[in-house]
């Protein structure tokens, strides 16, 4: 083993170790994802799962649009404002 001094050789060694660690992490993550995907493909209700996933994504999209898109006032609110305006003029 080398000493604790951080010379140029030690820094290169650290870079190699870091790269190897990141590569190992990536390989284990990808292999875990692939085994999970294989497990899903073996299920008999894959079509049902895909449909549920599609519905969930559509619901999330609807919520996101409701959150960020400008909305018009609710119908009952518009009617209440109209009645208030008309009563204020004495038309009722």
Residue pairs with C-beta under 8 A, 6 or more apart in sequence:
2 9
2 10
2 13
40 46
40 49
43 49
73 81
83 92
86 92
